[in-house]
Amino acid sequence: MSNILEINRLNQFYGESHTLWDVDLDIAEGECVCLMGRNGVGKTTLLKSIMGLLPSKSGSIAFDGADITKQKAEKRAKIGVGYVPQGREIFPQMTVEENLRIGLSSRRDKIKQIPDSIYETFPVLKEMLHRRGGDLSGGQQQQLAIGRALVLDPKMLILDEPTEGIQPNIVHDIGSIILKLNKEQGITILIVEQKLPFARRIGNKFVLMDRGRKVSEGEMGELNDKLIQQYLTV
């Protein structure tokens, strides 16, 4: 299976602080990879670097065989990288429909209508099309954020803590949706996730980070108590 994402010796700084140290990461097409580690170890920085929201200081990022290291975020969206940021970042004053339409501008096929598949995946969004984003519950806003990323028809979906601050029954639903996108639609998933049971349920690979470095990776079944104790337990 070919790699859809290849990161080689990526370094990142925040002011004087060195936040990512020579990070290498390969993700094969169709995988669901959980990026894990304690708070402040560089997980969100890595996602923003992949998305082009932070310019890379050194190293390279390739997506689907093409070097995207210098490409702007909009261009990365157009070639099929979908991003659901931490905290969702929907537009609270805009309606659900207006939020979803934002993704259409980045589609490669230039269609003008929101695909029916979005409403099939998230029936609640169809019911609430004309409600303002800010009036939705946290779980509904998360579904809207994922829906908006899916509108652009991504080959890969990057999610930053999608279960944060969401009630348990909706967390389970979001897990089912991510599994469906990965297994049935073949979308490659890279997800930052703190909840271990959730990560074990959806992921087939794990990557652990500590102090800006990748310290371990493997099949999800290889994430043992020693690694959990060393890198995840607070």
Backbone hydrogen bonds, N-H to C=O, Kabsch-Sander energy under -0.5 kcal/mol:
donor,donor_aa,acceptor,acceptor_aa,energy
4,I,27,I,-2.4
5,L,27,I,-1.9
6,E,62,A,-2.5
7,I,25,L,-2.9
8,N,60,S,-2.7
10,L,23,V,-2.4
11,N,58,S,-2.4
12,Q,20,L,-1.6
14,Y,17,S,-3.1
17,S,14,Y,-2.0
19,T,12,Q,-2.0
19,T,17,S,-0.8
20,L,12,Q,-1.8
21,W,212,G,-2.8
22,D,20,L,-0.6
23,V,10,L,-2.4
25,L,7,I,-2.0
27,I,5,L,-2.5
29,E,2,S,-2.7
31,E,28,A,-1.9
33,V,189,I,-2.9
34,C,205,K,-2.4
35,L,33,V,-0.6
35,L,191,I,-3.0
36,M,34,C,-0.6
36,M,207,V,-3.2
38,R,231,Y,-0.8
41,V,38,R,-1.1
46,L,42,G,-2.2
47,L,43,K,-2.1
48,K,44,T,-2.8
49,S,45,T,-1.9
50,I,46,L,-2.3
51,M,47,L,-2.2
52,G,48,K,-0.7
52,G,49,S,-0.5
53,L,48,K,-2.3
54,L,48,K,-1.3
56,S,69,T,-0.5
57,K,11,N,-1.7
58,S,11,N,-1.2
60,S,8,N,-2.1
62,A,6,E,-2.6
63,F,66,A,-2.8
64,D,4,I,-3.1
66,A,63,F,-2.0
68,I,61,I,-2.7
68,I,66,A,-0.5
69,T,61,I,-0.7
71,Q,68,I,-1.4
73,A,52,G,-0.6
76,R,72,K,-1.8
77,A,73,A,-2.3
78,K,74,E,-1.9
79,I,75,K,-1.5
80,G,77,A,-1.4
81,V,76,R,-1.9
82,G,80,G,-0.7
82,G,156,M,-3.1
84,V,158,I,-3.1
88,R,85,P,-1.8
89,E,87,G,-2.6
94,M,91,F,-1.0
96,V,128,M,-0.6
96,V,131,R,-2.0
97,E,129,L,-2.4
99,N,95,T,-2.5
100,L,96,V,-2.3
101,R,97,E,-2.3
102,I,98,E,-0.9
102,I,99,N,-0.6
103,G,100,L,-1.3
104,L,101,R,-1.2
105,S,101,R,-0.7
105,S,102,I,-0.8
106,S,103,G,-1.4
107,R,104,L,-1.7
110,K,107,R,-0.6
118,I,115,P,-1.5
119,Y,115,P,-0.7
120,E,116,D,-2.0
121,T,117,S,-2.1
122,F,118,I,-2.4
125,L,122,F,-1.5
126,K,122,F,-0.9
127,E,123,P,-1.7
128,M,124,V,-1.2
129,L,126,K,-1.0
131,R,128,M,-2.0
133,G,91,F,-0.6
133,G,94,M,-3.2
134,G,92,P,-2.3
135,D,132,R,-1.8
136,L,133,G,-1.5
141,Q,137,S,-2.7
142,Q,138,G,-2.0
143,Q,139,G,-1.9
144,L,140,Q,-2.3
145,A,141,Q,-2.6
146,I,142,Q,-2.3
147,G,143,Q,-2.9
148,R,144,L,-2.8
149,A,145,A,-1.6
150,L,146,I,-2.1
151,V,147,G,-1.6
152,L,148,R,-0.6
152,L,149,A,-0.6
153,D,150,L,-2.3
155,K,80,G,-2.0
156,M,80,G,-2.2
157,L,188,T,-3.1
158,I,82,G,-3.0
159,L,157,L,-0.5
159,L,190,L,-2.5
160,D,84,V,-2.5
161,E,159,L,-0.8
161,E,192,V,-1.9
164,E,161,E,-1.4
166,I,163,T,-1.5
170,I,167,Q,-0.9
171,V,167,Q,-2.0
172,H,168,P,-2.1
173,D,169,N,-1.6
174,I,170,I,-2.7
175,G,171,V,-2.2
176,S,172,H,-2.1
177,I,173,D,-2.2
178,I,174,I,-2.5
179,L,175,G,-2.4
180,K,176,S,-2.2
181,L,177,I,-2.7
182,N,178,I,-2.2
183,K,179,L,-3.4
184,E,180,K,-2.1
185,Q,180,K,-1.5
187,I,181,L,-2.3
188,T,155,K,-2.3
189,I,31,E,-2.7
190,L,157,L,-2.5
191,I,33,V,-2.8
192,V,159,L,-2.8
193,E,35,L,-1.3
193,E,191,I,-0.6
196,L,194,Q,-0.7
199,A,195,K,-2.4
200,R,196,L,-2.7
201,R,197,P,-1.7
202,I,198,F,-2.1
203,G,199,A,-2.7
204,N,32,C,-2.5
205,K,32,C,-1.7
206,F,218,G,-2.7
207,V,34,C,-2.5
208,L,216,S,-3.3
209,M,36,M,-2.5
210,D,213,R,-2.5
212,G,41,V,-2.0
213,R,210,D,-1.6
215,V,208,L,-2.6
215,V,213,R,-0.6
216,S,208,L,-1.2
218,G,206,F,-1.9
220,M,204,N,-1.7
222,E,219,E,-2.3
223,L,220,M,-1.7
224,N,222,E,-1.5
228,I,224,N,-2.3
229,Q,225,D,-2.8
230,Q,226,K,-2.3
231,Y,227,L,-2.8
232,L,228,I,-2.1
233,T,228,I,-2.4
